[in-house]
Each structure stands twice: as structure tokens, then as C-alpha cells.
Amino acid sequence: MNTQRDDLVHAINQVHAFYGKELDQVQIKLWVRAIADLDFEKTREALADYVKYGKYAPKPIDIRNAVQELALKERRENTPGLDHL
């Protein structure tokens, strides 16, 4: 049993349910494959945050971009002198 994968699938399904969408097993597998290389916690955060600004149900690239933004924000906050960027 892969708890992180199960949590990720649950988060993906929750976000899509928010937009009135339901993913089938093939779509879920494609989603997991498309974002499996991303940091797990940042991915969950990005999925949860997406509903704050997303007009439509997300695509994997939307979440990939959001994770990159979260990582960049974290680096700026943790690197002296970069907080102005």
C-alpha cells in the first residue's frame, strides 16, 4: 500500500470534484504519472490552493507550475537578499 500515492489520488479527486468533474482510472493514472516526480507536500499544497484561483479544473501542467511557484517562493523567503524579487 502506497499511502502517499493514495493521498495524492484523493487530493486530485477532491479538486476535480470541486469543479464538478470525475476522473476515471485511466485519467488518474495519467495524472499520477505526470506529477509523480514533484515534491509530495508541495503538490498537495498546490492542489489545495488551486481552488483559490483556478477558473476551471486543473490540468497536470497547472499543478506543476504551481509547485514551481511554491518552491520559488520558499527559496526567496529562505535566501537573504532575494525577498525583494
Backbone as a ProteinNet text record, in pm:
[ID]
protein_1_A
[PRIMARY]
MNTQRDDLVHAINQVHAFYGKELDQVQIKLWVRAIADLDFEKTREALADYVKYGKYAPKPIDIRNAVQELALKERRENTPGLDHL
[TERTIARY]
83.7	0	87.4	60.9	137.7	52.6	74.9	-6.9	4.6	126.5	142.4	66.1	73.7	1.4	-148.7	-196.2	-337.9	-381.1	-297.8	-327.6	-329.9	-236	-230.2	-354.3	-393.1	-513.8	-636.2	-643.4	-755.3	-758.7	-644.3	-637.8	-676.8	-629.2	-664.4	-815.6	-872.2	-1016.4	-1096.3	-1050.2	-1120.5	-1123.2	-1009.4	-1003.8	-1097.2	-1095.9	-1183.7	-1330.9	-1361.5	-1499.3	-1547.4	-1458.6	-1491.4	-1542.3	-1484.8	-1523.7	-1631	-1688.5	-1794.6	-1747.2	-1621.3	-1562	-1530.4	-1537.2	-1497.9	-1399.3	-1286.5	-1184.1	-1197.8	-1174.9	-1175.4	-1035.5	-1020.5	-893.4	-778.7	-805.9	-701.3	-653.5	-746.8	-709.5	-630.6	-671.5	-598.3	-455.3	-438.1	-303.3	-218.5	-276.9	-203.1	-166.2	-258.4	-230.3	-113.4	-120.8	-14.9	118.4	119.4	243.3	298	209.3	251.2	309.5	270.1	318.7	394.4	422.9	488	626.8	695.3	831.1	835.5	721.1	717.3	720.2	765.7	765	621.1	602.9	469.5	394.5	456.9	390.1	355.7	447.7	419.8	308	302.7	197	62	54.8	-71.7	-112.6	-15.7	-44.5	-95	-29.1	-69.2	-209.9	-241.7	-376.5	-480.3	-450.5	-544	-560.9	-452.6	-456.7	-520.8	-519.3	-567.2	-709.3	-794.1	-934	-948.8	-845.2	-849.6	-839.9	-774.9	-753.1	-789.4	-811.8	-840	-984	-1001.8	-1136	-1195.9	-1111.5	-1152.9	-1075.7	-1121.2	-1049.5	-905.4	-810.6	-670	-627.5	-525.7	-451.9	-321.1	-253.4	-126.5	-27.2	-21.9	73	40.3	-87.1	-124.2	-66.5	-72.3	-19.5	132.6	192.7	339.6	386.3	319.2	355.5	335.7	226.9	200.9	306.8	350.3	456.3	586.2	617.2	737.3	728.8	611.1	592.7	610.2	557.2	574.2	721.4	793.2	935.9	1013.5	979.4	1046.3	1016.9	892.6	855.1	932.1	943.7	1017.1	1165	1224.6	1365.7	1383	1290.7	1300.1	1291.7	1201.2	1183.8	1302.8	1372.8	1483.1	1621.3	1625.9	1754.4	1763	1853.3	1867.1	1897.5	1830.5	1854.5	1766.9	1694.6	1607.4	1459.8	1430.4	1291.9	1226.6	1305.9	1250.7	1209.7	1243.6	1211.1	1069.1
-118.9	0	124.2	214.3	336.9	452.6	491.7	593	727.7	767.7	895.4	896.3	787.2	780	788.3	716.8	721.1	862.4	929.6	1067.6	1160.2	1138	1219.3	1197.7	1073.3	1042	1105.9	1098.1	1158.7	1310	1375.9	1520.9	1558.4	1482.3	1507.3	1493.5	1388.2	1366.9	1476.9	1523.8	1629.9	1759.1	1794.7	1918.1	1907.8	1795.9	1780.3	1777.3	1717.8	1717.1	1859.5	1944.9	2085.7	2150.8	2111.6	2167	2082.9	1986.9	1905.4	1802.2	1763	1664.8	1535.6	1427.4	1297.6	1233.8	1190.8	1129	977.8	913.7	767.5	716.4	586	526	557.1	562.3	595.1	737.9	829.8	968.8	984.1	913.3	918.1	868.9	757.4	704.4	804.7	870.2	971.1	1090.4	1133.3	1241.9	1206.1	1089.1	1047.9	1039.8	983	973.5	1112.8	1205.9	1339.7	1422.8	1393.2	1475.7	1395.6	1270.5	1182.8	1230.5	1303.3	1347	1471.9	1531.7	1654.6	1624.3	1721.9	1711.7	1686.8	1582.7	1540.6	1649.8	1708.6	1809.5	1934.2	1977.7	2095.2	2065.9	1943	1905.2	1907.7	1854.1	1858.7	2001.9	2085.2	2226.5	2296	2268.2	2329.3	2286	2158.7	2110.8	2179.1	2192.3	2257.2	2405.4	2471.5	2615	2645.6	2548.6	2573.9	2628.4	2581.1	2624.8	2772.6	2834.6	2977.6	3064.7	3013.4	3096.3	3028.9	2900.3	2829.5	2846.8	2888.6	2907.2	2774.2	2685.2	2554.2	2445.8	2322.3	2208.9	2209	2178.2	2186.4	2073.1	2102	2003	1979.7	1869.5	1845.8	1962.1	2025.8	2137.1	2252.9	2273.3	2379	2351.7	2227.1	2190	2190.7	2146.8	2152.3	2297.4	2388.9	2530.6	2585	2546.2	2592.5	2541.6	2417.8	2362.8	2439.4	2471.6	2551	2687.6	2749.6	2879.3	2869.2	2763.5	2743.3	2725.8	2649.2	2628.2	2758.8	2838.2	2967.4	3061.3	3064.9	3148.9	3107.4	2977	2925.9	2966	2954.4	2994.4	3142.7	3224.2	3369.4	3400.5	3332.6	3356.8	3309.4	3208.3	3149.5	3196.7	3285.4	3335.1	3485.1	3526.1	3668.8	3746.4	3858.3	3944.6	3914.4	3802.1	3767.9	3799.2	3850.1	3872	3986	4064.6	4175.5	4132.8	4010.7	3963	3913.7
0	0	0	-92.1	-103.8	-53.1	71.1	134.6	65.7	27	-42.2	-173.9	-247.9	-374.8	-349.9	-249.4	-215.7	-175.9	-96.8	-56.9	-178.3	-269.8	-390.5	-476.7	-495.5	-572.9	-507	-376.3	-304.2	-327.2	-317.4	-338.4	-481.2	-578.9	-719.3	-737.2	-680.5	-691.7	-622.3	-507.6	-435.7	-516.8	-573.8	-653	-772.6	-838.6	-954.7	-914.1	-800	-751	-724	-675.6	-652.4	-780.7	-893.2	-1023.2	-1093.2	-1021.4	-1077.7	-1177.6	-1166.5	-1257.7	-1183.2	-1255.7	-1201	-1297.3	-1245	-1328.1	-1324.4	-1439	-1441	-1405.9	-1397	-1354.6	-1450	-1578.3	-1676.2	-1654.7	-1635.7	-1612.4	-1483	-1379.3	-1252.7	-1272.2	-1342.2	-1366.9	-1443.4	-1542.1	-1618.9	-1531.1	-1446.8	-1354.4	-1262.9	-1202.5	-1108.2	-1180.2	-1298.2	-1375.4	-1409.5	-1440	-1481.9	-1368	-1244.4	-1133.4	-1027.3	-1054.1	-955.7	-914.1	-1000.3	-968.9	-880.6	-854.6	-775	-626.2	-549.1	-403.9	-356.5	-277.6	-236.2	-159.6	-59.9	22.3	-58.4	-142.7	-226.3	-326.7	-374.7	-468.2	-399	-280.3	-204.6	-176.4	-141	-115.1	-241.9	-353.5	-481	-520.8	-501.4	-532.8	-444.3	-316.3	-223.9	-256.4	-292.8	-323.3	-457.9	-547.5	-683.9	-686.6	-597.7	-598.8	-564.3	-510.4	-478.6	-603.4	-708.8	-827.4	-959.1	-959.3	-1083.5	-1128	-1249.1	-1303.8	-1348.7	-1396.3	-1445.6	-1372.2	-1384.3	-1324.1	-1375.8	-1288.6	-1329	-1422.2	-1497.2	-1574.9	-1499.2	-1525.1	-1455	-1468.4	-1583.6	-1601.2	-1507.8	-1476.7	-1382.7	-1244.8	-1204.1	-1072.2	-1075	-1184	-1196.2	-1182.3	-1251.7	-1243.9	-1103.1	-1038	-901.4	-804.9	-821.1	-735.6	-758.3	-882	-910.9	-844.7	-848.9	-783.5	-632.4	-573.5	-429.1	-392.8	-473.2	-447.5	-461.5	-562	-582.2	-466.1	-422.5	-308.6	-183.9	-162.1	-46.5	-52.4	-170.7	-185.8	-158.1	-207.7	-183.6	-35.1	33.2	176.2	258.1	209.6	285.3	241.1	142.1	92.6	117.8	207	235	106.1	92.9	-22.7	-142.8	-141.9	-254.7	-225.3	-106.8	-70.5	-149.2	-220.3	-298.8	-439.8	-480.8	-616.4	-626.3
[MASK]
+++++++++++++++++++++++++++++++++++++++++++++++++++++++++++++++++++++++++++++++++++++

